Amino acid sequence: MSGIYASAAAKFPAMRENARRVRSQAREAELGVMSLFDDDESLVDPPRPGERFYEHEPPARPWFL
């Protein structure tokens, strides 16, 4: 029985977040709010140490200078 409770406790946060997302999307659909990004495009995992998503490049000189 404790294994069942442990399994449910492990799954509960994800199920709660999914329910919140579904309710939020339903409210936004009623109001006509459109999202810029789908759920698939969001960053699910935070960046790992040392992982870089942006490389800075200095601005280019204008052609007339």
mmCIF file as Biopython writes it, N, C-alpha, C and O atoms, coordinates in Angstrom:
data_model
#
loop_
_atom_site.group_PDB
_atom_site.id
_atom_site.type_symbol
_atom_site.label_atom_id
_atom_site.label_alt_id
_atom_site.label_comp_id
_atom_site.label_asym_id
_atom_site.label_entity_id
_atom_site.label_seq_id
_atom_site.pdbx_PDB_ins_code
_atom_site.Cartn_x
_atom_site.Cartn_y
_atom_site.Cartn_z
_atom_site.occupancy
_atom_site.B_iso_or_equiv
_atom_site.auth_seq_id
_atom_site.auth_asym_id
_atom_site.pdbx_PDB_model_num
ATOM 1   N N  . MET A ? 1  ? 0.818   -1.186 0.000   1.0 0.0 1  A 1 
ATOM 2   C CA . MET A ? 1  ? 0.000   0.000  0.000   1.0 0.0 1  A 1 
ATOM 3   C C  . MET A ? 1  ? 0.864   1.254  0.000   1.0 0.0 1  A 1 
ATOM 4   O O  . MET A ? 1  ? 0.513   2.248  -0.635  1.0 0.0 1  A 1 
ATOM 5   N N  . SER A ? 2  ? 1.982   1.217  0.701   1.0 0.0 2  A 1 
ATOM 6   C CA . SER A ? 2  ? 2.841   2.407  0.741   1.0 0.0 2  A 1 
ATOM 7   C C  . SER A ? 2  ? 3.437   2.695  -0.634  1.0 0.0 2  A 1 
ATOM 8   O O  . SER A ? 2  ? 3.701   3.849  -0.970  1.0 0.0 2  A 1 
ATOM 9   N N  . GLY A ? 3  ? 3.648   1.642  -1.428  1.0 0.0 3  A 1 
ATOM 10  C CA . GLY A ? 3  ? 4.153   1.856  -2.782  1.0 0.0 3  A 1 
ATOM 11  C C  . GLY A ? 3  ? 3.159   2.606  -3.652  1.0 0.0 3  A 1 
ATOM 12  O O  . GLY A ? 3  ? 3.547   3.436  -4.474  1.0 0.0 3  A 1 
ATOM 13  N N  . ILE A ? 4  ? 1.884   2.316  -3.474  1.0 0.0 4  A 1 
ATOM 14  C CA . ILE A ? 4  ? 0.837   3.019  -4.224  1.0 0.0 4  A 1 
ATOM 15  C C  . ILE A ? 4  ? 0.809   4.488  -3.842  1.0 0.0 4  A 1 
ATOM 16  O O  . ILE A ? 4  ? 0.727   5.362  -4.706  1.0 0.0 4  A 1 
ATOM 17  N N  . TYR A ? 5  ? 0.877   4.763  -2.524  1.0 0.0 5  A 1 
ATOM 18  C CA . TYR A ? 5  ? 0.880   6.141  -2.062  1.0 0.0 5  A 1 
ATOM 19  C C  . TYR A ? 5  ? 2.127   6.883  -2.528  1.0 0.0 5  A 1 
ATOM 20  O O  . TYR A ? 5  ? 2.044   8.051  -2.908  1.0 0.0 5  A 1 
ATOM 21  N N  . ALA A ? 6  ? 3.256   6.234  -2.504  1.0 0.0 6  A 1 
ATOM 22  C CA . ALA A ? 6  ? 4.497   6.866  -2.947  1.0 0.0 6  A 1 
ATOM 23  C C  . ALA A ? 6  ? 4.432   7.182  -4.438  1.0 0.0 6  A 1 
ATOM 24  O O  . ALA A ? 6  ? 4.882   8.241  -4.875  1.0 0.0 6  A 1 
ATOM 25  N N  . SER A ? 7  ? 3.873   6.265  -5.211  1.0 0.0 7  A 1 
ATOM 26  C CA . SER A ? 7  ? 3.736   6.494  -6.648  1.0 0.0 7  A 1 
ATOM 27  C C  . SER A ? 7  ? 2.799   7.665  -6.925  1.0 0.0 7  A 1 
ATOM 28  O O  . SER A ? 7  ? 3.095   8.509  -7.770  1.0 0.0 7  A 1 
ATOM 29  N N  . ALA A ? 8  ? 1.676   7.722  -6.222  1.0 0.0 8  A 1 
ATOM 30  C CA . ALA A ? 8  ? 0.728   8.822  -6.398  1.0 0.0 8  A 1 
ATOM 31  C C  . ALA A ? 8  ? 1.348   10.147 -5.974  1.0 0.0 8  A 1 
ATOM 32  O O  . ALA A ? 8  ? 1.142   11.168 -6.630  1.0 0.0 8  A 1 
ATOM 33  N N  . ALA A ? 9  ? 2.106   10.135 -4.879  1.0 0.0 9  A 1 
ATOM 34  C CA . ALA A ? 9  ? 2.747   11.362 -4.409  1.0 0.0 9  A 1 
ATOM 35  C C  . ALA A ? 9  ? 3.783   11.858 -5.403  1.0 0.0 9  A 1 
ATOM 36  O O  . ALA A ? 9  ? 3.973   13.066 -5.541  1.0 0.0 9  A 1 
ATOM 37  N N  . ALA A ? 10 ? 4.453   10.955 -6.093  1.0 0.0 10 A 1 
ATOM 38  C CA . ALA A ? 10 ? 5.455   11.352 -7.082  1.0 0.0 10 A 1 
ATOM 39  C C  . ALA A ? 10 ? 4.795   11.936 -8.332  1.0 0.0 10 A 1 
ATOM 40  O O  . ALA A ? 10 ? 5.345   12.840 -8.960  1.0 0.0 10 A 1 
ATOM 41  N N  . LYS A ? 11 ? 3.613   11.417 -8.695  1.0 0.0 11 A 1 
ATOM 42  C CA . LYS A ? 11 ? 2.926   11.874 -9.905  1.0 0.0 11 A 1 
ATOM 43  C C  . LYS A ? 11 ? 2.071   13.114 -9.676  1.0 0.0 11 A 1 
ATOM 44  O O  . LYS A ? 11 ? 1.743   13.814 -10.634 1.0 0.0 11 A 1 
ATOM 45  N N  . PHE A ? 12 ? 1.707   13.398 -8.442  1.0 0.0 12 A 1 
ATOM 46  C CA . PHE A ? 12 ? 0.764   14.457 -8.136  1.0 0.0 12 A 1 
ATOM 47  C C  . PHE A ? 12 ? 1.207   15.841 -8.606  1.0 0.0 12 A 1 
ATOM 48  O O  . PHE A ? 12 ? 0.384   16.540 -9.197  1.0 0.0 12 A 1 
ATOM 49  N N  . PRO A ? 13 ? 2.445   16.290 -8.387  1.0 0.0 13 A 1 
ATOM 50  C CA . PRO A ? 13 ? 2.820   17.635 -8.841  1.0 0.0 13 A 1 
ATOM 51  C C  . PRO A ? 13 ? 2.653   17.834 -10.350 1.0 0.0 13 A 1 
ATOM 52  O O  . PRO A ? 13 ? 2.206   18.895 -10.785 1.0 0.0 13 A 1 
ATOM 53  N N  . ALA A ? 14 ? 3.004   16.832 -11.145 1.0 0.0 14 A 1 
ATOM 54  C CA . ALA A ? 14 ? 2.851   16.958 -12.594 1.0 0.0 14 A 1 
ATOM 55  C C  . ALA A ? 14 ? 1.374   16.994 -12.987 1.0 0.0 14 A 1 
ATOM 56  O O  . ALA A ? 14 ? 0.983   17.740 -13.884 1.0 0.0 14 A 1 
ATOM 57  N N  . MET A ? 15 ? 0.563   16.191 -12.316 1.0 0.0 15 A 1 
ATOM 58  C CA . MET A ? 15 ? -0.875  16.188 -12.619 1.0 0.0 15 A 1 
ATOM 59  C C  . MET A ? 15 ? -1.507  17.523 -12.225 1.0 0.0 15 A 1 
ATOM 60  O O  . MET A ? 15 ? -2.369  18.034 -12.940 1.0 0.0 15 A 1 
ATOM 61  N N  . ARG A ? 16 ? -1.087  18.087 -11.099 1.0 0.0 16 A 1 
ATOM 62  C CA . ARG A ? 16 ? -1.612  19.375 -10.653 1.0 0.0 16 A 1 
ATOM 63  C C  . ARG A ? 16 ? -1.231  20.474 -11.640 1.0 0.0 16 A 1 
ATOM 64  O O  . ARG A ? 16 ? -2.067  21.307 -11.991 1.0 0.0 16 A 1 
ATOM 65  N N  . GLU A ? 17 ? 0.014   20.485 -12.089 1.0 0.0 17 A 1 
ATOM 66  C CA . GLU A ? 17 ? 0.461   21.489 -13.057 1.0 0.0 17 A 1 
ATOM 67  C C  . GLU A ? 17 ? -0.286  21.344 -14.378 1.0 0.0 17 A 1 
ATOM 68  O O  . GLU A ? 17 ? -0.650  22.345 -14.995 1.0 0.0 17 A 1 
ATOM 69  N N  . ASN A ? 18 ? -0.516  20.116 -14.816 1.0 0.0 18 A 1 
ATOM 70  C CA . ASN A ? 18 ? -1.262  19.888 -16.042 1.0 0.0 18 A 1 
ATOM 71  C C  . ASN A ? 18 ? -2.694  20.415 -15.912 1.0 0.0 18 A 1 
ATOM 72  O O  . ASN A ? 18 ? -3.207  21.041 -16.839 1.0 0.0 18 A 1 
ATOM 73  N N  . ALA A ? 19 ? -3.338  20.168 -14.776 1.0 0.0 19 A 1 
ATOM 74  C CA . ALA A ? 19 ? -4.702  20.658 -14.555 1.0 0.0 19 A 1 
ATOM 75  C C  . ALA A ? 19 ? -4.733  22.182 -14.555 1.0 0.0 19 A 1 
ATOM 76  O O  . ALA A ? 19 ? -5.647  22.778 -15.124 1.0 0.0 19 A 1 
ATOM 77  N N  . ARG A ? 20 ? -3.760  22.814 -13.932 1.0 0.0 20 A 1 
ATOM 78  C CA . ARG A ? 20 ? -3.694  24.285 -13.936 1.0 0.0 20 A 1 
ATOM 79  C C  . ARG A ? 20 ? -3.529  24.818 -15.355 1.0 0.0 20 A 1 
ATOM 80  O O  . ARG A ? 20 ? -4.165  25.802 -15.732 1.0 0.0 20 A 1 
ATOM 81  N N  . ARG A ? 21 ? -2.674  24.163 -16.139 1.0 0.0 21 A 1 
ATOM 82  C CA . ARG A ? 21 ? -2.440  24.610 -17.511 1.0 0.0 21 A 1 
ATOM 83  C C  . ARG A ? 21 ? -3.703  24.473 -18.357 1.0 0.0 21 A 1 
ATOM 84  O O  . ARG A ? 21 ? -4.016  25.358 -19.153 1.0 0.0 21 A 1 
ATOM 85  N N  . VAL A ? 22 ? -4.430  23.364 -18.187 1.0 0.0 22 A 1 
ATOM 86  C CA . VAL A ? 22 ? -5.668  23.151 -18.943 1.0 0.0 22 A 1 
ATOM 87  C C  . VAL A ? 22 ? -6.705  24.206 -18.573 1.0 0.0 22 A 1 
ATOM 88  O O  . VAL A ? 22 ? -7.361  24.761 -19.454 1.0 0.0 22 A 1 
ATOM 89  N N  . ARG A ? 23 ? -6.863  24.491 -17.267 1.0 0.0 23 A 1 
ATOM 90  C CA . ARG A ? 23 ? -7.824  25.520 -16.836 1.0 0.0 23 A 1 
ATOM 91  C C  . ARG A ? 23 ? -7.426  26.885 -17.365 1.0 0.0 23 A 1 
ATOM 92  O O  . ARG A ? 23 ? -8.275  27.650 -17.823 1.0 0.0 23 A 1 
ATOM 93  N N  . SER A ? 24 ? -6.143  27.193 -17.303 1.0 0.0 24 A 1 
ATOM 94  C CA . SER A ? 24 ? -5.666  28.484 -17.792 1.0 0.0 24 A 1 
ATOM 95  C C  . SER A ? 24 ? -5.900  28.631 -19.293 1.0 0.0 24 A 1 
ATOM 96  O O  . SER A ? 24 ? -6.315  29.694 -19.755 1.0 0.0 24 A 1 
ATOM 97  N N  . GLN A ? 25 ? -5.638  27.576 -20.054 1.0 0.0 25 A 1 
ATOM 98  C CA . GLN A ? 25 ? -5.862  27.629 -21.498 1.0 0.0 25 A 1 
ATOM 99  C C  . GLN A ? 25 ? -7.351  27.777 -21.808 1.0 0.0 25 A 1 
ATOM 100 O O  . GLN A ? 25 ? -7.712  28.469 -22.760 1.0 0.0 25 A 1 
ATOM 101 N N  . ALA A ? 26 ? -8.211  27.145 -21.031 1.0 0.0 26 A 1 
ATOM 102 C CA . ALA A ? 26 ? -9.647  27.266 -21.248 1.0 0.0 26 A 1 
ATOM 103 C C  . ALA A ? 26 ? -10.106 28.697 -20.976 1.0 0.0 26 A 1 
ATOM 104 O O  . ALA A ? 26 ? -10.894 29.252 -21.742 1.0 0.0 26 A 1 
ATOM 105 N N  . ARG A ? 27 ? -9.613  29.303 -19.878 1.0 0.0 27 A 1 
ATOM 106 C CA . ARG A ? 27 ? -9.955  30.694 -19.574 1.0 0.0 27 A 1 
ATOM 107 C C  . ARG A ? 27 ? -9.484  31.622 -20.679 1.0 0.0 27 A 1 
ATOM 108 O O  . ARG A ? 27 ? -10.221 32.507 -21.112 1.0 0.0 27 A 1 
ATOM 109 N N  . GLU A ? 28 ? -8.231  31.414 -21.143 1.0 0.0 28 A 1 
ATOM 110 C CA . GLU A ? 28 ? -7.683  32.269 -22.201 1.0 0.0 28 A 1 
ATOM 111 C C  . GLU A ? 28 ? -8.464  32.094 -23.503 1.0 0.0 28 A 1 
ATOM 112 O O  . GLU A ? 28 ? -8.659  33.065 -24.235 1.0 0.0 28 A 1 
ATOM 113 N N  . ALA A ? 29 ? -8.911  30.884 -23.804 1.0 0.0 29 A 1 
ATOM 114 C CA . ALA A ? 29 ? -9.696  30.644 -25.019 1.0 0.0 29 A 1 
ATOM 115 C C  . ALA A ? 29 ? -11.039 31.369 -24.939 1.0 0.0 29 A 1 
ATOM 116 O O  . ALA A ? 29 ? -11.514 31.904 -25.941 1.0 0.0 29 A 1 
ATOM 117 N N  . GLU A ? 30 ? -11.650 31.391 -23.758 1.0 0.0 30 A 1 
ATOM 118 C CA . GLU A ? 30 ? -12.907 32.119 -23.585 1.0 0.0 30 A 1 
ATOM 119 C C  . GLU A ? 30 ? -12.723 33.604 -23.826 1.0 0.0 30 A 1 
ATOM 120 O O  . GLU A ? 30 ? -13.597 34.254 -24.399 1.0 0.0 30 A 1 
ATOM 121 N N  . LEU A ? 31 ? -11.589 34.149 -23.391 1.0 0.0 31 A 1 
ATOM 122 C CA . LEU A ? 31 ? -11.323 35.577 -23.542 1.0 0.0 31 A 1 
ATOM 123 C C  . LEU A ? 31 ? -10.746 35.926 -24.904 1.0 0.0 31 A 1 
ATOM 124 O O  . LEU A ? 31 ? -10.634 37.105 -25.243 1.0 0.0 31 A 1 
ATOM 125 N N  . GLY A ? 32 ? -10.382 34.930 -25.681 1.0 0.0 32 A 1 
ATOM 126 C CA . GLY A ? 32 ? -9.798  35.183 -26.999 1.0 0.0 32 A 1 
ATOM 127 C C  . GLY A ? 32 ? -8.314  35.484 -26.949 1.0 0.0 32 A 1 
ATOM 128 O O  . GLY A ? 32 ? -7.760  36.032 -27.902 1.0 0.0 32 A 1 
ATOM 129 N N  . VAL A ? 33 ? -7.669  35.138 -25.860 1.0 0.0 33 A 1 
ATOM 130 C CA . VAL A ? 33 ? -6.237  35.368 -25.713 1.0 0.0 33 A 1 
ATOM 131 C C  . VAL A ? 33 ? -5.480  34.274 -26.449 1.0 0.0 33 A 1 
ATOM 132 O O  . VAL A ? 33 ? -5.748  33.087 -26.263 1.0 0.0 33 A 1 
ATOM 133 N N  . MET A ? 34 ? -4.535  34.680 -27.284 1.0 0.0 34 A 1 
ATOM 134 C CA . MET A ? 34 ? -3.738  33.703 -28.020 1.0 0.0 34 A 1 
ATOM 135 C C  . MET A ? 34 ? -2.312  33.716 -27.477 1.0 0.0 34 A 1 
ATOM 136 O O  . MET A ? 34 ? -1.755  34.778 -27.196 1.0 0.0 34 A 1 
ATOM 137 N N  . SER A ? 35 ? -1.737  32.547 -27.337 1.0 0.0 35 A 1 
ATOM 138 C CA . SER A ? 35 ? -0.380  32.419 -26.814 1.0 0.0 35 A 1 
ATOM 139 C C  . SER A ? 35 ? 0.637   32.541 -27.944 1.0 0.0 35 A 1 
ATOM 140 O O  . SER A ? 35 ? 0.401   32.092 -29.066 1.0 0.0 35 A 1 
ATOM 141 N N  . LEU A ? 36 ? 1.767   33.155 -27.626 1.0 0.0 36 A 1 
ATOM 142 C CA . LEU A ? 36 ? 2.843   33.253 -28.610 1.0 0.0 36 A 1 
ATOM 143 C C  . LEU A ? 36 ? 3.529   31.919 -28.816 1.0 0.0 36 A 1 
ATOM 144 O O  . LEU A ? 36 ? 3.957   31.600 -29.925 1.0 0.0 36 A 1 
ATOM 145 N N  . PHE A ? 37 ? 3.636   31.142 -27.757 1.0 0.0 37 A 1 
ATOM 146 C CA . PHE A ? 37 ? 4.369   29.884 -27.805 1.0 0.0 37 A 1 
ATOM 147 C C  . PHE A ? 37 ? 3.469   28.733 -27.394 1.0 0.0 37 A 1 
ATOM 148 O O  . PHE A ? 37 ? 2.601   28.888 -26.535 1.0 0.0 37 A 1 
ATOM 149 N N  . ASP A ? 38 ? 3.680   27.580 -28.010 1.0 0.0 38 A 1 
ATOM 150 C CA . ASP A ? 38 ? 2.992   26.369 -27.583 1.0 0.0 38 A 1 
ATOM 151 C C  . ASP A ? 38 ? 3.703   25.807 -26.366 1.0 0.0 38 A 1 
ATOM 152 O O  . ASP A ? 38 ? 4.818   26.216 -26.044 1.0 0.0 38 A 1 
ATOM 153 N N  . ASP A ? 39 ? 3.061   24.878 -25.698 1.0 0.0 39 A 1 
ATOM 154 C CA . ASP A ? 39 ? 3.698   24.235 -24.542 1.0 0.0 39 A 1 
ATOM 155 C C  . ASP A ? 39 ? 4.935   23.458 -24.962 1.0 0.0 39 A 1 
ATOM 156 O O  . ASP A ? 39 ? 5.873   23.313 -24.179 1.0 0.0 39 A 1 
ATOM 157 N N  . ASP A ? 40 ? 4.944   22.955 -26.199 1.0 0.0 40 A 1 
ATOM 158 C CA . ASP A ? 40 ? 6.086   22.183 -26.684 1.0 0.0 40 A 1 
ATOM 159 C C  . ASP A ? 40 ? 7.326   23.039 -26.856 1.0 0.0 40 A 1 
ATOM 160 O O  . ASP A ? 40 ? 8.444   22.524 -26.807 1.0 0.0 40 A 1 
ATOM 161 N N  . GLU A ? 41 ? 7.148   24.345 -27.057 1.0 0.0 41 A 1 
ATOM 162 C CA . GLU A ? 41 ? 8.280   25.226 -27.328 1.0 0.0 41 A 1 
ATOM 163 C C  . GLU A ? 41 ? 8.906   25.795 -26.061 1.0 0.0 41 A 1 
ATOM 164 O O  . GLU A ? 41 ? 9.976   26.400 -26.122 1.0 0.0 41 A 1 
ATOM 165 N N  . SER A ? 42 ? 8.258   25.612 -24.922 1.0 0.0 42 A 1 
ATOM 166 C CA . SER A ? 42 ? 8.809   26.172 -23.697 1.0 0.0 42 A 1 
ATOM 167 C C  . SER A ? 42 ? 10.016  25.366 -23.236 1.0 0.0 42 A 1 
ATOM 168 O O  . SER A ? 42 ? 10.158  24.189 -23.569 1.0 0.0 42 A 1 
ATOM 169 N N  . LEU A ? 43 ? 10.870  26.006 -22.476 1.0 0.0 43 A 1 
ATOM 170 C CA . LEU A ? 43 ? 12.036  25.326 -21.914 1.0 0.0 43 A 1 
ATOM 171 C C  . LEU A ? 43 ? 11.589  24.546 -20.687 1.0 0.0 43 A 1 
ATOM 172 O O  . LEU A ? 43 ? 11.224  25.134 -19.669 1.0 0.0 43 A 1 
ATOM 173 N N  . VAL A ? 44 ? 11.615  23.260 -20.782 1.0 0.0 44 A 1 
ATOM 174 C CA . VAL A ? 44 ? 11.168  22.422 -19.681 1.0 0.0 44 A 1 
ATOM 175 C C  . VAL A ? 44 ? 12.294  22.245 -18.668 1.0 0.0 44 A 1 
ATOM 176 O O  . VAL A ? 44 ? 12.071  22.342 -17.461 1.0 0.0 44 A 1 
ATOM 177 N N  . ASP A ? 45 ? 13.486  21.989 -19.151 1.0 0.0 45 A 1 
ATOM 178 C CA . ASP A ? 45 ? 14.630  21.782 -18.272 1.0 0.0 45 A 1 
ATOM 179 C C  . ASP A ? 45 ? 15.454  23.063 -18.201 1.0 0.0 45 A 1 
ATOM 180 O O  . ASP A ? 45 ? 15.667  23.717 -19.222 1.0 0.0 45 A 1 
ATOM 181 N N  . PRO A ? 46 ? 15.918  23.427 -17.015 1.0 0.0 46 A 1 
ATOM 182 C CA . PRO A ? 46 ? 16.790  24.598 -16.931 1.0 0.0 46 A 1 
ATOM 183 C C  . PRO A ? 46 ? 18.132  24.293 -17.592 1.0 0.0 46 A 1 
ATOM 184 O O  . PRO A ? 46 ? 18.518  23.128 -17.697 1.0 0.0 46 A 1 
ATOM 185 N N  . PRO A ? 47 ? 18.844  25.322 -18.036 1.0 0.0 47 A 1 
ATOM 186 C CA . PRO A ? 47 ? 20.148  25.072 -18.652 1.0 0.0 47 A 1 
ATOM 187 C C  . PRO A ? 47 ? 21.101  24.392 -17.683 1.0 0.0 47 A 1 
ATOM 188 O O  . PRO A ? 47 ? 21.085  24.664 -16.483 1.0 0.0 47 A 1 
ATOM 189 N N  . ARG A ? 48 ? 21.920  23.515 -18.212 1.0 0.0 48 A 1 
ATOM 190 C CA . ARG A ? 48 ? 22.922  22.832 -17.392 1.0 0.0 48 A 1 
ATOM 191 C C  . ARG A ? 48 ? 24.115  23.756 -17.167 1.0 0.0 48 A 1 
ATOM 192 O O  . ARG A ? 48 ? 24.327  24.685 -17.947 1.0 0.0 48 A 1 
ATOM 193 N N  . PRO A ? 49 ? 24.887  23.522 -16.129 1.0 0.0 49 A 1 
ATOM 194 C CA . PRO A ? 49 ? 26.068  24.352 -15.907 1.0 0.0 49 A 1 
ATOM 195 C C  . PRO A ? 49 ? 27.005  24.292 -17.117 1.0 0.0 49 A 1 
ATOM 196 O O  . PRO A ? 49 ? 27.353  23.214 -17.600 1.0 0.0 49 A 1 
ATOM 197 N N  . GLY A ? 50 ? 27.394  25.448 -17.583 1.0 0.0 50 A 1 
ATOM 198 C CA . GLY A ? 50 ? 28.295  25.526 -18.725 1.0 0.0 50 A 1 
ATOM 199 C C  . GLY A ? 50 ? 27.593  25.544 -20.066 1.0 0.0 50 A 1 
ATOM 200 O O  . GLY A ? 50 ? 28.232  25.799 -21.086 1.0 0.0 50 A 1 
ATOM 201 N N  . GLU A ? 51 ? 26.298  25.281 -20.096 1.0 0.0 51 A 1 
ATOM 202 C CA . GLU A ? 51 ? 25.542  25.284 -21.350 1.0 0.0 51 A 1 
ATOM 203 C C  . GLU A ? 51 ? 25.214  26.730 -21.720 1.0 0.0 51 A 1 
ATOM 204 O O  . GLU A ? 51 ? 24.759  27.509 -20.882 1.0 0.0 51 A 1 
ATOM 205 N N  . ARG A ? 52 ? 25.451  27.077 -22.986 1.0 0.0 52 A 1 
ATOM 206 C CA . ARG A ? 52 ? 25.229  28.448 -23.423 1.0 0.0 52 A 1 
ATOM 207 C C  . ARG A ? 52 ? 24.246  28.455 -24.575 1.0 0.0 52 A 1 
ATOM 208 O O  . ARG A ? 52 ? 24.338  27.646 -25.498 1.0 0.0 52 A 1 
ATOM 209 N N  . PHE A ? 53 ? 23.289  29.396 -24.506 1.0 0.0 53 A 1 
ATOM 210 C CA . PHE A ? 53 ? 22.312  29.534 -25.562 1.0 0.0 53 A 1 
ATOM 211 C C  . PHE A ? 53 ? 22.568  30.771 -26.409 1.0 0.0 53 A 1 
ATOM 212 O O  . PHE A ? 53 ? 22.031  30.889 -27.511 1.0 0.0 53 A 1 
ATOM 213 N N  . TYR A ? 54 ? 23.367  31.678 -25.916 1.0 0.0 54 A 1 
ATOM 214 C CA . TYR A ? 54 ? 23.580  32.942 -26.596 1.0 0.0 54 A 1 
ATOM 215 C C  . TYR A ? 54 ? 25.068  33.223 -26.682 1.0 0.0 54 A 1 
ATOM 216 O O  . TYR A ? 54 ? 25.785  33.130 -25.686 1.0 0.0 54 A 1 
ATOM 217 N N  . GLU A ? 55 ? 25.522  33.563 -27.858 1.0 0.0 55 A 1 
ATOM 218 C CA . GLU A ? 55 ? 26.902  33.976 -28.058 1.0 0.0 55 A 1 
ATOM 219 C C  . GLU A ? 55 ? 26.895  35.437 -28.478 1.0 0.0 55 A 1 
ATOM 220 O O  . GLU A ? 55 ? 26.309  35.781 -29.505 1.0 0.0 55 A 1 
ATOM 221 N N  . HIS A ? 56 ? 27.533  36.296 -27.704 1.0 0.0 56 A 1 
ATOM 222 C CA . HIS A ? 56 ? 27.565  37.724 -28.012 1.0 0.0 56 A 1 
ATOM 223 C C  . HIS A ? 56 ? 28.460  37.984 -29.213 1.0 0.0 56 A 1 
ATOM 224 O O  . HIS A ? 56 ? 29.575  37.470 -29.303 1.0 0.0 56 A 1 
ATOM 225 N N  . GLU A ? 57 ? 27.950  38.790 -30.130 1.0 0.0 57 A 1 
ATOM 226 C CA . GLU A ? 57 ? 28.743  39.256 -31.261 1.0 0.0 57 A 1 
ATOM 227 C C  . GLU A ? 57 ? 28.726  40.767 -31.227 1.0 0.0 57 A 1 
ATOM 228 O O  . GLU A ? 57 ? 27.662  41.367 -31.073 1.0 0.0 57 A 1 
ATOM 229 N N  . PRO A ? 58 ? 29.899  41.407 -31.368 1.0 0.0 58 A 1 
ATOM 230 C CA . PRO A ? 58 ? 29.900  42.871 -31.359 1.0 0.0 58 A 1 
ATOM 231 C C  . PRO A ? 58 ? 29.157  43.400 -32.575 1.0 0.0 58 A 1 
ATOM 232 O O  . PRO A ? 58 ? 29.105  42.729 -33.606 1.0 0.0 58 A 1 
ATOM 233 N N  . PRO A ? 59 ? 28.579  44.598 -32.472 1.0 0.0 59 A 1 
ATOM 234 C CA . PRO A ? 59 ? 27.835  45.142 -33.586 1.0 0.0 59 A 1 
ATOM 235 C C  . PRO A ? 59 ? 28.736  45.383 -34.801 1.0 0.0 59 A 1 
ATOM 236 O O  . PRO A ? 59 ? 29.918  45.694 -34.651 1.0 0.0 59 A 1 
ATOM 237 N N  . ALA A ? 60 ? 28.181  45.241 -35.985 1.0 0.0 60 A 1 
ATOM 238 C CA . ALA A ? 60 ? 28.938  45.456 -37.216 1.0 0.0 60 A 1 
ATOM 239 C C  . ALA A ? 60 ? 29.064  46.954 -37.481 1.0 0.0 60 A 1 
ATOM 240 O O  . ALA A ? 60 ? 28.170  47.733 -37.150 1.0 0.0 60 A 1 
ATOM 241 N N  . ARG A ? 61 ? 30.166  47.337 -38.073 1.0 0.0 61 A 1 
ATOM 242 C CA . ARG A ? 61 ? 30.347  48.763 -38.435 1.0 0.0 61 A 1 
ATOM 243 C C  . ARG A ? 61 ? 29.453  49.072 -39.625 1.0 0.0 61 A 1 
ATOM 244 O O  . ARG A ? 61 ? 29.308  48.245 -40.525 1.0 0.0 61 A 1 
ATOM 245 N N  . PRO A ? 62 ? 28.855  50.251 -39.637 1.0 0.0 62 A 1 
ATOM 246 C CA . PRO A ? 62 ? 28.052  50.641 -40.780 1.0 0.0 62 A 1 
ATOM 247 C C  . PRO A ? 62 ? 28.908  50.719 -42.043 1.0 0.0 62 A 1 
ATOM 248 O O  . PRO A ? 62 ? 30.100  51.016 -41.964 1.0 0.0 62 A 1 
ATOM 249 N N  . TRP A ? 63 ? 28.322  50.460 -43.182 1.0 0.0 63 A 1 
ATOM 250 C CA . TRP A ? 63 ? 29.063  50.425 -44.443 1.0 0.0 63 A 1 
ATOM 251 C C  . TRP A ? 63 ? 29.620  51.790 -44.826 1.0 0.0 63 A 1 
ATOM 252 O O  . TRP A ? 63 ? 30.583  51.864 -45.588 1.0 0.0 63 A 1 
ATOM 253 N N  . PHE A ? 64 ? 29.022  52.896 -44.302 1.0 0.0 64 A 1 
ATOM 254 C CA . PHE A ? 64 ? 29.439  54.229 -44.710 1.0 0.0 64 A 1 
ATOM 255 C C  . PHE A ? 64 ? 30.559  54.801 -43.844 1.0 0.0 64 A 1 
ATOM 256 O O  . PHE A ? 64 ? 30.977  55.936 -44.072 1.0 0.0 64 A 1 
ATOM 257 N N  . LEU A ? 65 ? 31.056  54.060 -42.867 1.0 0.0 65 A 1 
ATOM 258 C CA . LEU A ? 65 ? 32.159  54.556 -42.036 1.0 0.0 65 A 1 
ATOM 259 C C  . LEU A ? 65 ? 33.468  53.956 -42.437 1.0 0.0 65 A 1 
ATOM 260 O O  . LEU A ? 65 ? 34.498  54.266 -41.839 1.0 0.0 65 A 1 
#
